[in-house]
């Protein structure tokens, strides 16, 4: 079974060991063909609290870690400089 991975932007890092990642899906409308952007937000496990809001990260699906958390951070691709 293939492991699901997604790339998204960290939009919230206010929780302990958890970040919220927004993943954009761009696809053409079935009838009209215009590109439609849909955004889905995932609660993601961040063990070392390294991620900050604005970072671009790669996430991977994992076993359920809590009621809403089923993803974990694999790597930080782009770091937001403060």
C-alpha positions as CSV (number, residue, x, y, z in Angstrom):
1,X,0.0,0.0,0.0
2,X,1.4,3.4,-1.0
3,X,2.2,6.0,1.7
4,X,0.2,9.2,1.2
5,X,2.3,12.4,1.2
6,X,1.3,16.0,0.7
7,X,3.0,19.4,0.7
8,X,1.4,22.3,2.4
9,X,1.8,25.6,4.4
10,X,1.8,25.8,8.2
11,X,-1.0,28.2,9.1
12,X,-1.0,27.6,12.9
13,X,1.6,26.5,15.4
14,X,-0.1,27.4,18.7
15,X,-0.5,23.9,20.0
16,X,2.1,21.6,21.7
17,X,3.5,19.1,19.2
18,X,0.8,19.9,16.7
19,X,0.6,22.2,13.7
20,X,-2.2,23.0,11.3
21,X,-1.2,22.6,7.6
22,X,-3.2,23.9,4.7
23,X,-2.9,21.9,1.5
24,X,-4.1,23.5,-1.8
25,X,-5.7,21.3,-4.5
26,X,-5.9,23.0,-7.9
27,X,-8.1,21.2,-10.4
28,X,-10.2,22.3,-13.4
29,X,-14.0,22.6,-13.0
30,X,-15.6,19.5,-14.6
31,X,-17.9,21.5,-16.8
32,X,-16.4,25.0,-17.3
33,X,-12.7,24.2,-17.2
34,X,-11.7,27.1,-14.9
35,X,-9.0,26.2,-12.4
36,X,-10.6,25.9,-8.9
37,X,-8.5,26.1,-5.8
38,X,-9.7,24.0,-2.8
39,X,-7.9,24.2,0.5
40,X,-8.0,21.4,3.1
41,X,-6.5,21.9,6.6
42,X,-4.8,19.0,8.4
43,X,-3.8,18.6,12.1
44,X,-0.2,17.3,11.9
45,X,2.1,15.9,14.5
46,X,5.3,17.9,15.0
47,X,7.4,16.0,17.6
48,X,10.1,18.6,18.2
49,X,8.0,21.8,17.8
50,X,10.3,22.9,15.0
51,X,7.6,24.2,12.5
52,X,6.6,27.8,12.6
53,X,3.6,29.5,10.9
54,X,4.6,30.2,7.2
55,X,6.8,27.2,6.8
56,X,6.3,24.9,3.8
57,X,6.3,21.2,5.0
58,X,6.0,17.7,3.6
59,X,3.5,15.6,5.6
60,X,2.8,11.9,5.7
61,X,-0.2,9.9,6.7
62,X,0.2,7.8,9.9
63,X,-1.9,5.9,12.4
64,X,-4.4,7.9,14.4
65,X,-2.5,9.9,17.1
66,X,-5.5,11.6,18.5
67,X,-9.2,12.3,17.7
68,X,-8.3,14.6,14.7
69,X,-4.5,14.0,14.1
70,X,-3.6,11.4,11.5
71,X,-0.6,13.1,9.8
72,X,3.0,13.7,10.8
73,X,5.7,16.2,9.5
74,X,8.4,14.4,7.4
75,X,10.5,17.5,6.6
76,X,10.5,21.2,6.5
77,X,11.0,22.4,2.9
78,X,11.1,26.2,3.2
79,X,11.5,28.0,6.5
80,X,10.0,31.4,7.1
81,X,12.8,33.8,8.3
82,X,11.9,36.1,11.2
